[in-house]
């Protein structure tokens, strides 16, 4: 019997062993199609990510470079790991230079949108700390912050609110800094040009003395 034999759901033995965490059985399936998708569009690697099977997932990443392919619903292993809160797998994928802002091309869901929607606080924190955008919108116009409010999970929404306030503070600080820098350069330039006009300098000095 072929190692790629599939059942009614188009799942192969590799799909089954990946979900159940049977690493030894997985090793036996030499020649199995790692990137074969079942009827739901998931590969064995994706199922290992969703089922939090870090050891098997790590094994798969060693034998296949295709760790960011999309399934039938355009989700990737990182999206599925965010869905189930598989922190170890999320870190492993990010260590392998998977983009923290990887997008589902069907609904424009960023990975952080998935972790927020399913109230996975630890996963959300990892993604945000690695640079995930919390103001990016999906095709429905929802940001992660909006999804956090919709999920009804206060702890996730509270965290995102704190991060949003930090971003606002940093942007305001940056704007003020560049405003003052612009004014400083403008004044320095003006004073430089006035050095070519003694009469202007004399007028400025008289006004300063008078005041």
MDAnalysis code that builds the backbone (N, CA, C; Angstrom):
import MDAnalysis as mda
import numpy as np

u = mda.Universe.empty(633, n_residues=211, atom_resindex=np.repeat(np.arange(211), 3), trajectory=True)
u.add_TopologyAttr("name", ["N", "CA", "C"] * 211)
u.add_TopologyAttr("resid", np.arange(1, 212))
u.add_TopologyAttr("resname", ["UNK", "UNK", "UNK", "UNK", "UNK", "UNK", "UNK", "UNK", "UNK", "UNK", "UNK", "UNK", "UNK", "UNK", "UNK", "UNK", "UNK", "UNK", "UNK", "UNK", "UNK", "UNK", "UNK", "UNK", "UNK", "UNK", "UNK", "UNK", "UNK", "UNK", "UNK", "UNK", "UNK", "UNK", "UNK", "UNK", "UNK", "UNK", "UNK", "UNK", "UNK", "UNK", "UNK", "UNK", "UNK", "UNK", "UNK", "UNK", "UNK", "UNK", "UNK", "UNK", "UNK", "UNK", "UNK", "UNK", "UNK", "UNK", "UNK", "UNK", "UNK", "UNK", "UNK", "UNK", "UNK", "UNK", "UNK", "UNK", "UNK", "UNK", "UNK", "UNK", "UNK", "UNK", "UNK", "UNK", "UNK", "UNK", "UNK", "UNK", "UNK", "UNK", "UNK", "UNK", "UNK", "UNK", "UNK", "UNK", "UNK", "UNK", "UNK", "UNK", "UNK", "UNK", "UNK", "UNK", "UNK", "UNK", "UNK", "UNK", "UNK", "UNK", "UNK", "UNK", "UNK", "UNK", "UNK", "UNK", "UNK", "UNK", "UNK", "UNK", "UNK", "UNK", "UNK", "UNK", "UNK", "UNK", "UNK", "UNK", "UNK", "UNK", "UNK", "UNK", "UNK", "UNK", "UNK", "UNK", "UNK", "UNK", "UNK", "UNK", "UNK", "UNK", "UNK", "UNK", "UNK", "UNK", "UNK", "UNK", "UNK", "UNK", "UNK", "UNK", "UNK", "UNK", "UNK", "UNK", "UNK", "UNK", "UNK", "UNK", "UNK", "UNK", "UNK", "UNK", "UNK", "UNK", "UNK", "UNK", "UNK", "UNK", "UNK", "UNK", "UNK", "UNK", "UNK", "UNK", "UNK", "UNK", "UNK", "UNK", "UNK", "UNK", "UNK", "UNK", "UNK", "UNK", "UNK", "UNK", "UNK", "UNK", "UNK", "UNK", "UNK", "UNK", "UNK", "UNK", "UNK", "UNK", "UNK", "UNK", "UNK", "UNK", "UNK", "UNK", "UNK", "UNK", "UNK", "UNK", "UNK", "UNK", "UNK", "UNK", "UNK", "UNK", "UNK", "UNK", "UNK", "UNK", "UNK"])
u.atoms.positions = np.array([
    [0.845, -1.195, 0.000],
    [0.000, 0.000, 0.000],
    [0.886, 1.253, 0.000],
    [0.480, 2.246, -0.767],
    [1.258, 3.473, -0.864],
    [1.214, 4.258, 0.451],
    [2.343, 4.909, 0.776],
    [2.381, 5.731, 1.997],
    [1.508, 6.967, 1.846],
    [1.110, 7.254, 0.609],
    [0.272, 8.428, 0.358],
    [-1.199, 8.042, 0.164],
    [-1.562, 6.824, 0.620],
    [-2.967, 6.409, 0.557],
    [-3.817, 7.397, 1.357],
    [-4.943, 7.791, 0.794],
    [-5.799, 8.775, 1.484],
    [-7.184, 8.207, 1.751],
    [-7.823, 8.733, 2.786],
    [-9.167, 8.279, 3.148],
    [-10.218, 9.164, 2.492],
    [-11.427, 9.090, 2.973],
    [-12.531, 9.852, 2.375],
    [-12.328, 11.358, 2.486],
    [-11.562, 11.785, 3.472],
    [-11.283, 13.225, 3.657],
    [-9.983, 13.644, 2.993],
    [-9.424, 12.743, 2.179],
    [-8.146, 12.997, 1.509],
    [-6.990, 13.152, 2.487],
    [-7.144, 12.603, 3.669],
    [-6.065, 12.642, 4.652],
    [-5.211, 11.382, 4.505],
    [-3.917, 11.555, 4.557],
    [-2.984, 10.439, 4.455],
    [-2.566, 10.003, 5.865],
    [-1.880, 8.874, 5.992],
    [-1.367, 8.487, 7.312],
    [-0.496, 9.572, 7.945],
    [0.197, 10.325, 7.099],
    [1.048, 11.392, 7.624],
    [0.217, 12.473, 8.316],
    [-0.922, 12.794, 7.746],
    [-1.829, 13.759, 8.377],
    [-2.251, 13.258, 9.766],
    [-2.613, 11.989, 9.818],
    [-3.097, 11.401, 11.072],
    [-2.011, 11.379, 12.146],
    [-0.814, 10.931, 11.773],
    [0.278, 10.842, 12.743],
    [0.730, 12.226, 13.203],
    [0.647, 13.201, 12.307],
    [1.026, 14.571, 12.673],
    [0.085, 15.124, 13.734],
    [-1.203, 14.841, 13.584],
    [-2.186, 15.326, 14.560],
    [-2.056, 14.630, 15.904],
    [-1.706, 13.353, 15.859],
    [-1.643, 12.564, 17.091],
    [-0.282, 12.647, 17.783],
    [0.690, 13.237, 17.103],
    [2.001, 13.403, 17.719],
    [2.861, 12.154, 17.702],
    [2.666, 11.275, 16.724],
    [3.451, 10.037, 16.645],
    [4.704, 10.268, 15.802],
    [5.752, 10.731, 16.434],
    [6.977, 11.052, 15.704],
    [7.627, 9.806, 15.108],
    [7.696, 8.708, 15.870],
    [8.329, 7.482, 15.374],
    [7.605, 6.942, 14.148],
    [6.291, 6.958, 14.193],
    [5.508, 6.487, 13.047],
    [5.720, 7.404, 11.850],
    [5.850, 8.695, 12.126],
    [6.090, 9.663, 11.053],
    [7.421, 9.388, 10.365],
    [8.431, 9.044, 11.145],
    [9.754, 8.763, 10.580],
    [9.740, 7.561, 9.649],
    [8.813, 6.635, 9.903],
    [8.734, 5.413, 9.096],
    [8.177, 5.702, 7.701],
    [7.374, 6.752, 7.594],
    [6.704, 7.051, 6.331],
    [7.649, 7.741, 5.340],
    [8.694, 7.037, 4.980],
    [9.676, 7.577, 4.036],
    [9.013, 7.739, 2.673],
    [9.158, 8.910, 2.090],
    [8.574, 9.158, 0.772],
    [7.168, 9.718, 0.822],
    [6.637, 9.904, 2.021],
    [5.291, 10.480, 2.127],
    [5.294, 11.933, 1.672],
    [4.216, 12.325, 1.016],
    [4.114, 13.694, 0.491],
    [3.794, 14.651, 1.628],
    [4.802, 15.372, 2.078],
    [4.638, 16.257, 3.233],
    [3.688, 17.405, 2.936],
    [3.690, 17.883, 1.712],
    [2.879, 19.052, 1.374],
    [1.582, 18.697, 0.648],
    [1.139, 17.458, 0.824],
    [-0.143, 17.038, 0.256],
    [-1.270, 17.569, 1.146],
    [-2.243, 18.220, 0.526],
    [-3.358, 18.815, 1.291],
    [-4.558, 17.876, 1.339],
    [-5.184, 17.825, 2.497],
    [-6.414, 17.035, 2.611],
    [-7.601, 17.859, 2.117],
    [-8.789, 17.369, 2.302],
    [-9.969, 18.044, 1.766],
    [-10.159, 19.436, 2.366],
    [-9.707, 19.630, 3.588],
    [-9.815, 20.946, 4.236],
    [-8.682, 21.890, 3.834],
    [-7.784, 21.377, 3.001],
    [-6.693, 22.221, 2.529],
    [-5.503, 22.280, 3.452],
    [-5.430, 21.368, 4.417],
    [-4.326, 21.390, 5.374],
    [-3.298, 20.302, 5.058],
    [-2.032, 20.674, 5.156],
    [-0.960, 19.697, 5.019],
    [-0.672, 19.103, 6.398],
    [0.165, 18.071, 6.423],
    [0.540, 17.459, 7.703],
    [1.258, 18.471, 8.584],
    [2.067, 19.319, 7.954],
    [2.793, 20.353, 8.708],
    [1.822, 21.333, 9.353],
    [0.784, 21.718, 8.625],
    [-0.216, 22.640, 9.164],
    [-0.965, 22.023, 10.343],
    [-1.295, 20.746, 10.215],
    [-2.020, 20.065, 11.290],
    [-1.154, 19.931, 12.539],
    [0.139, 19.696, 12.335],
    [1.057, 19.628, 13.478],
    [1.106, 20.976, 14.188],
    [1.064, 22.069, 13.395],
    [1.071, 23.418, 13.977],
    [-0.198, 23.659, 14.777],
    [-1.331, 23.270, 14.212],
    [-2.619, 23.501, 14.886],
    [-2.758, 22.655, 16.148],
    [-2.234, 21.429, 16.087],
    [-2.362, 20.503, 17.222],
    [-1.246, 20.653, 18.242],
    [-0.413, 21.675, 18.072],
    [0.641, 22.005, 19.031],
    [1.680, 20.884, 19.178],
    [1.933, 20.184, 18.088],
    [2.906, 19.093, 18.098],
    [4.272, 19.641, 17.680],
    [4.949, 20.264, 18.635],
    [6.195, 20.968, 18.347],
    [7.285, 20.032, 17.818],
    [7.418, 18.868, 18.416],
    [8.492, 17.959, 18.024],
    [8.327, 17.505, 16.571],
    [7.116, 17.123, 16.220],
    [6.852, 16.711, 14.842],
    [6.988, 17.886, 13.891],
    [6.492, 19.047, 14.291],
    [6.587, 20.224, 13.440],
    [8.061, 20.571, 13.165],
    [8.869, 20.511, 14.207],
    [10.290, 20.796, 14.055],
    [10.933, 19.804, 13.091],
    [10.533, 18.546, 13.174],
    [11.039, 17.519, 12.267],
    [10.651, 17.849, 10.828],
    [9.411, 18.252, 10.609],
    [8.946, 18.593, 9.263],
    [9.729, 19.768, 8.674],
    [10.023, 20.768, 9.498],
    [10.738, 21.943, 8.990],
    [12.161, 21.597, 8.571],
    [12.684, 20.511, 9.113],
    [14.037, 20.087, 8.736],
    [14.072, 19.417, 7.367],
    [12.964, 18.768, 6.993],
    [12.956, 18.012, 5.740],
    [12.209, 18.725, 4.606],
    [11.600, 19.847, 4.917],
    [10.897, 20.589, 3.864],
    [11.067, 22.093, 4.052],
    [11.451, 22.795, 2.979],
    [11.593, 24.256, 3.066],
    [10.257, 24.985, 2.920],
    [9.207, 24.253, 2.546],
    [7.911, 24.878, 2.269],
    [7.074, 24.982, 3.533],
    [7.491, 25.883, 4.411],
    [6.792, 25.988, 5.694],
    [5.735, 27.090, 5.699],
    [5.687, 27.876, 4.627],
    [4.740, 28.991, 4.604],
    [3.709, 28.879, 3.480],
    [3.536, 27.672, 2.947],
    [2.542, 27.527, 1.887],
    [1.148, 27.704, 2.466],
    [0.208, 28.079, 1.596],
    [-1.168, 28.312, 2.035],
    [-2.048, 27.110, 1.716],
    [-2.986, 26.844, 2.608],
    [-3.945, 25.772, 2.382],
    [-5.099, 26.265, 1.528],
    [-6.149, 25.459, 1.470],
    [-7.302, 25.787, 0.631],
    [-7.981, 27.080, 1.068],
    [-7.968, 27.358, 2.370],
    [-8.587, 28.600, 2.857],
    [-7.539, 29.692, 3.046],
    [-6.365, 29.477, 2.428],
    [-5.282, 30.471, 2.355],
    [-4.593, 30.760, 3.691],
    [-4.812, 29.906, 4.666],
    [-4.082, 30.058, 5.922],
    [-2.750, 29.331, 5.823],
    [-1.804, 29.731, 6.654],
    [-0.491, 29.094, 6.700],
    [-0.322, 28.406, 8.063],
    [0.812, 27.744, 8.225],
    [1.098, 27.094, 9.513],
    [1.111, 28.117, 10.642],
    [1.600, 29.332, 10.350],
    [1.643, 30.361, 11.390],
    [0.238, 30.793, 11.794],
    [-0.655, 30.914, 10.835],
    [-2.048, 31.250, 11.155],
    [-2.669, 30.184, 12.069],
    [-2.422, 28.907, 11.736],
    [-3.010, 27.816, 12.519],
    [-2.389, 27.722, 13.906],
    [-1.098, 28.012, 13.994],
    [-0.435, 28.019, 15.302],
    [-0.980, 29.148, 16.171],
    [-1.281, 30.286, 15.536],
    [-1.876, 31.411, 16.272],
    [-3.282, 31.075, 16.736],
    [-4.001, 30.346, 15.906],
    [-5.365, 29.936, 16.234],
    [-5.380, 29.096, 17.517],
    [-4.463, 28.135, 17.616],
    [-4.456, 27.226, 18.765],
    [-3.523, 27.666, 19.886],
    [-2.808, 28.780, 19.671],
    [-1.913, 29.281, 20.712],
    [-0.664, 28.436, 20.878],
    [-0.159, 27.890, 19.782],
    [1.045, 27.050, 19.821],
    [2.293, 27.939, 19.890],
    [2.605, 28.394, 21.087],
    [3.672, 29.380, 21.294],
    [5.017, 28.881, 20.783],
    [5.364, 27.626, 21.089],
    [6.648, 27.078, 20.657],
    [6.789, 27.063, 19.149],
    [5.718, 26.705, 18.465],
    [5.737, 26.655, 16.994],
    [5.791, 28.056, 16.409],
    [5.096, 29.000, 17.026],
    [5.141, 30.393, 16.569],
    [6.573, 30.915, 16.647],
    [7.232, 30.666, 17.768],
    [8.615, 31.118, 17.932],
    [9.531, 30.447, 16.923],
    [9.316, 29.169, 16.675],
    [10.139, 28.434, 15.710],
    [9.986, 29.011, 14.313],
    [8.756, 29.305, 13.915],
    [8.507, 29.875, 12.593],
    [9.142, 31.254, 12.459],
    [9.031, 32.066, 13.504],
    [9.622, 33.404, 13.455],
    [11.151, 33.324, 13.438],
    [11.704, 32.337, 14.137],
    [13.158, 32.127, 14.096],
    [13.626, 31.751, 12.699],
    [12.730, 31.116, 11.932],
    [13.058, 30.728, 10.563],
    [12.695, 31.829, 9.572],
    [12.572, 33.047, 10.094],
    [12.360, 34.263, 9.299],
    [11.012, 34.286, 8.574],
    [10.028, 33.611, 9.145],
    [8.664, 33.764, 8.635],
    [8.177, 35.162, 9.006],
    [7.547, 35.850, 8.071],
    [7.091, 37.217, 8.324],
    [6.033, 37.246, 9.414],
    [6.208, 38.139, 10.363],
    [5.241, 38.266, 11.448],
    [3.921, 38.829, 10.933],
    [3.971, 39.472, 9.768],
    [2.759, 40.038, 9.164],
    [2.283, 39.212, 7.968],
    [2.553, 37.897, 8.034],
    [2.086, 36.992, 6.985],
    [0.568, 37.116, 6.864],
    [0.102, 37.159, 5.631],
    [-1.312, 37.462, 5.425],
    [-2.041, 36.307, 4.743],
    [-3.280, 36.102, 5.145],
    [-4.174, 35.172, 4.466],
    [-4.728, 35.920, 3.256],
    [-4.380, 35.472, 2.048],
    [-4.733, 36.242, 0.847],
    [-6.217, 36.186, 0.515],
    [-6.973, 35.370, 1.235],
    [-8.409, 35.271, 0.978],
    [-9.180, 36.358, 1.719],
    [-8.913, 36.512, 3.017],
    [-9.662, 37.487, 3.810],
    [-8.780, 38.593, 4.392],
    [-7.511, 38.619, 3.965],
    [-6.552, 39.638, 4.430],
    [-6.348, 39.604, 5.943],
    [-6.495, 38.432, 6.537],
    [-6.265, 38.289, 7.975],
    [-4.769, 38.139, 8.231],
    [-4.222, 39.098, 8.980],
    [-2.853, 38.960, 9.440],
    [-2.840, 37.932, 10.569],
    [-1.649, 37.388, 10.831],
    [-1.547, 36.355, 11.873],
    [-2.036, 36.863, 13.225],
    [-1.725, 38.121, 13.537],
    [-2.138, 38.663, 14.834],
    [-3.662, 38.768, 14.914],
    [-4.326, 38.934, 13.771],
    [-5.795, 38.961, 13.766],
    [-6.345, 37.623, 14.241],
    [-5.681, 36.541, 13.827],
    [-6.136, 35.202, 14.194],
    [-5.965, 34.965, 15.692],
    [-4.771, 35.304, 16.210],
    [-4.519, 35.077, 17.646],
    [-5.457, 35.918, 18.511],
    [-5.784, 37.118, 18.046],
    [-6.709, 37.984, 18.792],
    [-8.132, 37.431, 18.728],
    [-8.544, 37.033, 17.528],
    [-9.907, 36.528, 17.360],
    [-10.176, 35.306, 18.231],
    [-9.141, 34.483, 18.411],
    [-9.323, 33.278, 19.227],
    [-8.763, 33.460, 20.646],
    [-8.558, 34.721, 21.016],
    [-8.196, 35.089, 22.397],
    [-6.930, 34.399, 22.900],
    [-5.932, 34.308, 22.038],
    [-4.660, 33.694, 22.419],
    [-3.692, 34.810, 22.836],
    [-3.690, 35.129, 24.122],
    [-2.915, 36.265, 24.618],
    [-1.411, 36.080, 24.420],
    [-0.882, 34.905, 24.774],
    [0.560, 34.683, 24.648],
    [1.015, 34.789, 23.197],
    [0.242, 34.201, 22.305],
    [0.567, 34.275, 20.884],
    [0.520, 35.720, 20.395],
    [-0.490, 36.451, 20.851],
    [-0.643, 37.863, 20.464],
    [0.558, 38.683, 20.929],
    [0.980, 38.459, 22.165],
    [2.121, 39.204, 22.705],
    [3.389, 38.943, 21.904],
    [3.623, 37.679, 21.556],
    [4.822, 37.335, 20.783],
    [4.808, 38.051, 19.437],
    [3.676, 38.012, 18.762],
    [3.573, 38.629, 17.438],
    [3.747, 40.146, 17.510],
    [3.101, 40.779, 18.482],
    [3.195, 42.241, 18.617],
    [4.625, 42.647, 18.977],
    [5.246, 41.911, 19.885],
    [6.620, 42.217, 20.275],
    [7.604, 42.038, 19.122],
    [7.230, 41.180, 18.170],
    [8.082, 40.957, 17.000],
    [7.750, 41.910, 15.852],
    [6.801, 42.818, 16.094],
    [6.526, 43.848, 15.090],
    [5.231, 43.709, 14.321],
    [4.332, 42.844, 14.765],
    [3.045, 42.710, 14.063],
    [2.251, 44.010, 14.169],
    [1.653, 44.413, 13.072],
    [0.895, 45.659, 13.065],
    [-0.464, 45.516, 13.716],
    [-0.735, 46.338, 14.713],
    [-2.038, 46.242, 15.397],
    [-3.050, 47.235, 14.843],
    [-2.633, 48.010, 13.829],
    [-3.586, 48.940, 13.211],
    [-3.851, 48.555, 11.755],
    [-3.283, 47.431, 11.313],
    [-3.568, 46.954, 9.959],
    [-5.003, 46.438, 9.892],
    [-5.634, 46.624, 8.760],
    [-7.023, 46.186, 8.613],
    [-7.125, 45.021, 7.627],
    [-8.084, 44.129, 7.881],
    [-8.351, 43.071, 6.909],
    [-9.335, 43.599, 5.867],
    [-9.795, 42.733, 4.993],
    [-10.650, 43.236, 3.899],
    [-12.022, 43.680, 4.390],
    [-12.355, 43.331, 5.632],
    [-13.629, 43.769, 6.207],
    [-13.480, 45.079, 6.991],
    [-12.247, 45.597, 7.036],
    [-12.001, 46.863, 7.724],
    [-11.738, 46.735, 9.204],
    [-11.525, 45.517, 9.689],
    [-11.284, 45.298, 11.117],
    [-9.790, 45.285, 11.430],
    [-9.424, 45.975, 12.499],
    [-8.060, 45.917, 13.015],
    [-8.024, 44.872, 14.135],
    [-6.825, 44.430, 14.537],
    [-6.744, 43.515, 15.679],
    [-7.414, 44.073, 16.936],
    [-7.315, 45.386, 17.132],
    [-7.939, 46.007, 18.305],
    [-9.453, 45.845, 18.255],
    [-10.041, 46.031, 17.072],
    [-11.485, 45.855, 16.917],
    [-11.890, 44.401, 17.158],
    [-11.072, 43.479, 16.632],
    [-11.360, 42.059, 16.828],
    [-11.247, 41.674, 18.302],
    [-10.306, 42.338, 19.005],
    [-10.158, 42.099, 20.434],
    [-11.402, 42.519, 21.191],
    [-11.985, 43.642, 20.783],
    [-13.223, 44.107, 21.414],
    [-14.376, 43.158, 21.086],
    [-14.395, 42.693, 19.842],
    [-15.467, 41.803, 19.401],
    [-15.409, 40.445, 20.103],
    [-14.179, 39.966, 20.367],
    [-14.022, 38.647, 20.994],
    [-14.574, 38.610, 22.411],
    [-14.621, 39.777, 23.046],
    [-15.168, 39.847, 24.396],
    [-14.192, 39.418, 25.480],
    [-12.944, 39.123, 25.088],
    [-11.928, 38.721, 26.055],
    [-11.178, 39.963, 26.529],
    [-11.461, 40.403, 27.731],
    [-10.938, 41.665, 28.259],
    [-9.417, 41.687, 28.304],
    [-8.791, 40.561, 28.663],
    [-7.346, 40.553, 28.849],
    [-6.621, 40.826, 27.527],
    [-7.121, 40.271, 26.423],
    [-6.504, 40.514, 25.109],
    [-6.748, 41.954, 24.680],
    [-7.983, 42.413, 24.845],
    [-8.320, 43.790, 24.461],
    [-7.521, 44.795, 25.283],
    [-7.370, 44.530, 26.574],
    [-6.615, 45.421, 27.450],
    [-5.166, 45.529, 26.999],
    [-4.570, 44.390, 26.651],
    [-3.180, 44.388, 26.183],
    [-3.041, 45.198, 24.895],
    [-3.939, 44.990, 23.949],
    [-3.874, 45.714, 22.678],
    [-4.088, 47.214, 22.875],
    [-4.959, 47.552, 23.814],
    [-5.188, 48.970, 24.119],
    [-3.919, 49.612, 24.649],
    [-3.227, 48.920, 25.538],
    [-1.956, 49.425, 26.068],
    [-0.949, 49.639, 24.947],
    [-0.847, 48.672, 24.038],
    [0.095, 48.784, 22.922],
    [-0.275, 49.935, 21.990],
    [-1.587, 50.136, 21.799],
    [-2.043, 51.237, 20.947],
    [-1.669, 52.585, 21.566],
    [-1.817, 52.703, 22.882],
    [-1.449, 53.939, 23.571],
    [0.055, 54.199, 23.479],
    [0.838, 53.128, 23.568],
    [2.295, 53.260, 23.423],
    [2.635, 53.781, 22.033],
    [1.961, 53.244, 21.014],
    [2.213, 53.689, 19.639],
    [1.847, 55.162, 19.469],
    [0.712, 55.555, 20.056],
    [0.293, 56.963, 19.967],
    [1.323, 57.868, 20.636],
    [1.781, 57.475, 21.819],
    [2.781, 58.262, 22.545],
    [4.073, 58.396, 21.734],
    [4.522, 57.279, 21.164],
    [5.768, 57.303, 20.397],
    [5.630, 58.156, 19.145],
    [4.461, 58.071, 18.507],
    [4.267, 58.870, 17.294],
    [4.216, 60.360, 17.621],
    [3.568, 60.707, 18.740],
    [3.511, 62.110, 19.145],
    [4.899, 62.623, 19.528],
    [5.640, 61.787, 20.260],
    [6.997, 62.160, 20.645],
    [7.865, 62.372, 19.421],
    [7.735, 61.447, 18.456],
    [8.534, 61.550, 17.229],
    [8.161, 62.806, 16.464],
    [6.814, 63.123, 16.380],
    [6.402, 64.312, 15.642],
    [6.927, 65.580, 16.286],
    [6.845, 65.622, 17.647],
    [7.354, 66.801, 18.350],
    [8.859, 66.951, 18.150],
    [9.559, 65.845, 18.206],
    [11.016, 65.894, 18.020],
    [11.356, 66.467, 16.657],
    [10.680, 65.973, 15.602],
    [10.991, 66.440, 14.257],
    [10.525, 67.885, 14.046],
    [9.453, 68.268, 14.751],
    [9.008, 69.671, 14.663],
    [10.054, 70.602, 15.260],
    [10.530, 70.254, 16.477],
    [11.565, 71.071, 17.102],
    [12.853, 71.047, 16.299],
    [13.190, 69.908, 15.720],
    [14.404, 69.818, 14.894],
    [14.278, 70.719, 13.675],
    [13.097, 70.725, 13.059],
    [12.866, 71.579, 11.891],
    [12.995, 73.050, 12.267],
    [12.395, 73.434, 13.415],
    [12.479, 74.831, 13.861],
    [13.921, 75.229, 14.162],
    [14.652, 74.321, 14.788],
    [16.046, 74.598, 15.126],
    [16.880, 74.818, 13.860],
    [16.689, 73.941, 12.876],
    [17.439, 74.065, 11.617],
    [17.058, 75.343, 10.894],
    [15.756, 75.664, 10.936],
    [15.278, 76.889, 10.279],
    [15.917, 78.123, 10.907],
    [15.941, 78.175, 12.252],
    [16.533, 79.315, 12.945],
    [18.029, 79.418, 12.687],
    [18.704, 78.269, 12.706],
    [20.150, 78.270, 12.446],
    [20.426, 78.759, 11.034],
    [19.607, 78.333, 10.096],
    [19.779, 78.766, 8.698],
    [19.520, 80.252, 8.568],
    [18.479, 80.743, 9.248],
    [18.157, 82.169, 9.197],
    [19.303, 83.005, 9.767],
    [19.855, 82.572, 10.889],
    [20.976, 83.291, 11.497],
    [22.208, 83.263, 10.615],
    [22.389, 82.145, 9.913],
    [23.531, 82.037, 9.003],
    [23.415, 83.066, 7.881],
    [22.208, 83.197, 7.314],
    [22.026, 84.145, 6.219],
    [22.120, 85.599, 6.693],
    [21.697, 85.817, 7.925],
    [21.769, 87.191, 8.432],
    [23.211, 87.634, 8.629],
    [24.124, 86.694, 8.723],
    [25.529, 87.052, 8.890],
    [26.078, 87.787, 7.668],
    [25.374, 87.654, 6.534],
    [25.794, 88.360, 5.318],
    [25.205, 89.760, 5.263],
    [24.344, 90.103, 6.250],
    [23.695, 91.419, 6.255],
    [23.892, 92.076, 7.616],
    [24.993, 92.771, 7.809],
    [25.285, 93.429, 9.093],
    [24.153, 94.321, 9.584],
    [23.438, 94.950, 8.632],
    [22.360, 95.847, 9.035],
    [21.270, 95.073, 9.788],
    [20.957, 93.832, 9.315],
    [19.938, 93.011, 9.983],
    [20.419, 92.617, 11.365],
    [21.683, 92.234, 11.453],
    [22.250, 91.859, 12.736],
    [22.217, 93.035, 13.706],
    [22.521, 94.221, 13.163],
    [22.511, 95.423, 14.011],
    [21.103, 95.703, 14.516],
    [20.103, 95.531, 13.639],
    [18.705, 95.759, 14.009],
    [18.286, 94.781, 15.105],
    [18.678, 93.515, 14.945],
    [18.334, 92.493, 15.934],
    [18.959, 92.806, 17.277],
    [20.229, 93.271, 17.240],
    [20.932, 93.566, 18.491],
    [20.332, 94.785, 19.183],
    [19.894, 95.794, 18.407],
    [19.259, 96.983, 18.975],
    [17.943, 96.612, 19.635],
    [17.139, 95.754, 18.932],
    [15.856, 95.319, 19.499],
    [16.051, 94.522, 20.774],
    [17.063, 93.681, 20.801],
    [17.343, 92.892, 21.984],
    [17.743, 93.793, 23.140],
    [18.559, 94.819, 22.838],
    [19.012, 95.736, 23.887],
    [17.824, 96.545, 24.414],
    [16.949, 96.991, 23.491],
    [15.796, 97.805, 23.873],
    [14.854, 97.012, 24.772],
    [14.670, 95.718, 24.407],
    [13.783, 94.886, 25.218],
    [14.396, 94.582, 26.570],
])
